[in-house]
Amino acid sequence: MSLNSLEIGKYSFEVFSGVNKKVKKTGRFEILATDIEDVFNINKTKELKELSTVNQGVYMGLEGFSIAIEKHLKTQKHSIIKNKVIHSKSLIDRKYLVMFILLTLSVEWFLRKYHGKI
């Protein structure tokens, strides 16, 4: 029998053991309606207080939430830093410019050589 298939409610059970059923055990249990999200949201105030004292912090519960927000906004410790990086690239790359100049000079030299002007 699987407990996953049982509905929410109170249950009682009897267990018999042996051939002639001499050993008998009875018991009761209850299946509660719980959300799985609430299982992991356990309030551990003692551990949080210890953690805050170790790290030179201050523990504030839910009632101190608005105070914590105001403190955080007033401190300049967490200021926003904006960095702007500008990458500029020329329209004509130097490598191609040098290749173009060498090509035109070599073509001019070959043309002058061909027509006999050199």
VEXDREN-2710 file (C-alpha; in Angstrom, 1 decimal):
% VEXDREN-2710
k/r/px/py/pz
1/MET/0.0/0.0/0.0
2/SER/1.3/3.5/-0.9
3/LEU/0.7/6.5/1.4
4/ASN/0.7/8.7/-1.7
5/SER/-2.7/7.4/-2.8
6/LEU/-4.4/8.2/0.5
7/GLU/-6.6/11.2/0.8
8/ILE/-6.2/13.9/3.5
9/GLY/-7.7/12.7/6.8
10/LYS/-7.4/10.5/9.9
11/TYR/-6.8/6.8/9.6
12/SER/-6.5/3.8/12.0
13/PHE/-4.9/0.5/11.2
14/GLU/-4.6/-3.1/12.6
15/VAL/-1.7/-5.4/11.8
16/PHE/-1.8/-9.2/12.5
17/SER/1.2/-11.4/12.5
18/GLY/1.6/-15.2/12.5
19/VAL/-0.5/-18.0/11.2
20/ASN/-3.0/-17.9/14.0
21/LYS/-2.9/-14.1/14.3
22/LYS/-1.7/-14.0/17.9
23/VAL/0.3/-10.8/17.6
24/LYS/-1.9/-7.8/16.9
25/LYS/-0.8/-4.2/16.7
26/THR/-3.1/-1.2/16.2
27/GLY/-2.4/2.5/15.6
28/ARG/-3.6/5.7/14.1
29/PHE/-2.1/8.4/11.9
30/GLU/-3.2/11.5/10.2
31/ILE/-2.4/12.9/6.7
32/LEU/-2.3/16.7/6.7
33/ALA/-2.7/19.1/3.8
34/THR/0.8/20.7/3.4
35/ASP/2.3/22.6/0.6
36/ILE/5.7/21.4/-0.5
37/GLU/6.9/25.1/-0.7
38/ASP/6.3/25.4/3.1
39/VAL/8.4/22.4/3.9
40/PHE/11.7/24.2/3.0
41/ASN/10.7/27.6/4.5
42/ILE/11.5/26.8/8.0
43/ASN/12.4/29.9/10.2
44/LYS/15.8/29.4/11.6
45/THR/16.2/32.6/13.7
46/LYS/18.9/31.2/16.0
47/GLU/21.2/30.3/13.1
48/LEU/20.5/33.6/11.4
49/LYS/21.3/35.6/14.6
50/GLU/24.6/33.7/15.0
51/LEU/25.5/34.3/11.3
52/SER/24.8/38.0/11.7
53/THR/27.0/38.3/14.8
54/VAL/29.8/36.4/13.2
55/ASN/29.8/38.7/10.1
56/GLN/29.4/41.9/12.1
57/GLY/25.8/42.3/10.9
58/VAL/22.5/43.0/12.4
59/TYR/19.6/40.5/12.5
60/MET/16.2/41.8/11.6
61/GLY/13.1/39.8/11.4
62/LEU/10.1/40.5/9.1
63/GLU/9.0/43.3/11.3
64/GLY/12.3/45.1/10.6
65/PHE/12.0/44.8/6.8
66/SER/11.1/48.4/6.1
67/ILE/13.9/49.6/8.5
68/ALA/16.4/47.4/6.7
69/ILE/15.4/48.8/3.3
70/GLU/15.7/52.4/4.5
71/LYS/19.2/51.7/6.0
72/HIS/20.3/50.1/2.7
73/LEU/19.1/53.0/0.6
74/LYS/20.8/55.6/2.9
75/THR/24.2/53.9/2.9
76/GLN/26.7/54.9/0.1
77/LYS/28.5/51.5/0.5
78/HIS/26.5/50.0/-2.3
79/SER/26.6/52.7/-4.9
80/ILE/26.0/52.0/-8.6
81/ILE/29.2/52.0/-10.8
82/LYS/28.8/52.4/-14.5
83/ASN/31.6/51.7/-16.8
84/LYS/31.5/52.7/-20.4
85/VAL/33.8/51.0/-22.9
86/ILE/34.0/52.4/-26.4
87/HIS/35.6/50.3/-29.1
88/SER/36.5/52.3/-32.2
89/LYS/37.6/50.7/-35.4
90/SER/38.8/52.6/-38.5
91/LEU/36.9/52.3/-41.8
92/ILE/40.1/51.2/-43.6
93/ASP/42.3/48.7/-41.9
94/ARG/46.0/49.5/-41.9
95/LYS/46.9/46.1/-43.3
96/TYR/44.7/46.6/-46.3
97/LEU/45.9/50.1/-46.8
98/VAL/49.6/49.0/-46.9
99/MET/48.7/46.2/-49.3
100/PHE/46.9/48.6/-51.6
101/ILE/49.8/51.1/-51.7
102/LEU/52.3/48.3/-52.4
103/LEU/50.1/46.9/-55.1
104/THR/49.7/50.3/-56.9
105/LEU/53.4/51.0/-56.6
106/SER/54.3/47.6/-58.1
107/VAL/51.8/48.0/-60.9
108/GLU/53.2/51.5/-61.7
109/TRP/56.8/50.1/-61.7
110/PHE/55.8/47.2/-64.0
111/LEU/54.0/49.6/-66.4
112/ARG/57.0/52.0/-66.6
113/LYS/59.3/49.0/-67.1
114/TYR/57.1/47.6/-69.9
115/HIS/56.9/51.0/-71.7
116/GLY/60.6/51.6/-71.3
117/LYS/60.5/54.6/-69.1
118/ILE/62.7/53.2/-66.4
END
